[in-house]
Amino acid sequence: MINHFIDLRSDTVTHPTPEMRQAMAQAEVGDDVMGEDPTVNRLEELAAEKMGKEAGLFVPSGTMGNLTAILTHCGRGDEMIVGHLSHTYLFEAGGSAALGGVHPFVLQNQPDGTLRLEDLRHAVREDDPHYPTTRLIILENTHNRCGGVVLTPEYMRAVGTFAREKGLKLHVDGARIFNAAVALGVLAVDLVRDADSVTFCLSKGLCAPVGSVLCGSREFIARARRIRKQLGGGMRQAGILAAAGIVALEKMVERLAEDHRRARRLAEGLSSVKGLVVENPQPATNMVYVRLGDMVQQDAPQVAEELEKLGIKSHWVDSRRFRLVTHYWVNDEDISRTIHAFAQVLR
Ligand SMILES: *Cc1c(COP(=O)(O)O)cnc(C)c1O
């Protein structure tokens, strides 16, 4: 019986740290829908400060953060420009279309996670009653499906400038913006200075149990607060959750570098396993994508099942590929065990 699983499926599986549990138990709370939860208020202020924005809004998930942002920026029939591999386009259950009537204009993500400025230029609609109205551009940083890659401050600025010139809004899905900042050796602020809004997750590499924060101008967040309420995301004594988020922001950001180091070690180790092709041999952040070579007889779900018997949980993204994510609860020994386990199960 295995009692310690090495869980590489995602950094969302991270449990709160002992310090977070302590902070949660002792959190001062109030009714946040009435604006009276001091801990939520403190988290929102801290988050806004970290993003260089005027205000923040605590939301239950990154998905609700992005949806709230889209519904605040766009009306029905407006258009948002998104990448074809973006989380918002692929993995948010079509919420912006279902609930907001927002039309997606889908551009090809480049392998480095960016949208080409040239493509953006072509995507912006002319003022013509045949067309939806272009309103919003969404960038993702780090870019999950592109291998956890980081988009540079220069690129973020270039798109922000472009958006401003065209009278569009820029939203950043920064679920893992701190991974990007730490990997680049910059502050998160440097990545979102030109964005009108940004969401980041507390519940991924930062280890908090629940929650994301949407940040933007005071006026934007006031409107977003009403949308959050419409979506059912107004929470009451949410300070219990926000307390963990404060610890996440204050104590868990710098250490993300360790996850990145372990991801590099994992990629390096797996590169020498016969039958595996590491797609990003030098991972930018905490994600390693690997593919089964043609000679491997098993498919990814079968390999995953055999790995699980050895105590390793992995996430297969298609029949030949895996995504492996390092995080706080994965240590150096776990990396070695994972490399050995892959070598052991592949036939
Ligand atoms: C995880 C994630 C989100 C939000 O996910 P939730 O599970 O709803 O918190 C948004 N964008 C990206 C890129 C993500 O990886």
The ligand as a MOL file (V3000), in Angstrom:
LIG
                    3D

  0  0  0     0  0            999 V3000
M  V30 BEGIN CTAB
M  V30 COUNTS 15 15 0 0 0
M  V30 BEGIN ATOM
M  V30 1 C -5.8940 26.8490 -13.6550 0
M  V30 2 C -6.0120 27.8960 -14.6560 0
M  V30 3 C -7.0730 28.8060 -14.6340 0
M  V30 4 C -8.1980 28.7790 -13.6270 0
M  V30 5 O -8.5200 27.5690 -13.1420 0
M  V30 6 P -9.4660 27.2760 -11.8940 0
M  V30 7 O -9.2880 25.8120 -11.7830 0
M  V30 8 O -10.8100 27.6850 -12.2980 0
M  V30 9 O -8.9690 28.0240 -10.7100 0
M  V30 10 C -7.0820 29.7960 -15.5800 0
M  V30 11 N -6.1000 29.8970 -16.4820 0
M  V30 12 C -5.0620 29.0570 -16.5220 0
M  V30 13 C -3.9860 29.2740 -17.5080 0
M  V30 14 C -4.9840 28.0100 -15.6200 0
M  V30 15 O -3.9500 27.1710 -15.6770 0
M  V30 END ATOM
M  V30 BEGIN BOND
M  V30 1 1 1 2
M  V30 2 1 2 3
M  V30 3 2 2 14
M  V30 4 1 3 4
M  V30 5 2 3 10
M  V30 6 1 4 5
M  V30 7 1 5 6
M  V30 8 2 6 7
M  V30 9 1 6 8
M  V30 10 1 6 9
M  V30 11 1 10 11
M  V30 12 2 11 12
M  V30 13 1 12 13
M  V30 14 1 12 14
M  V30 15 1 14 15
M  V30 END BOND
M  V30 END CTAB
M  END
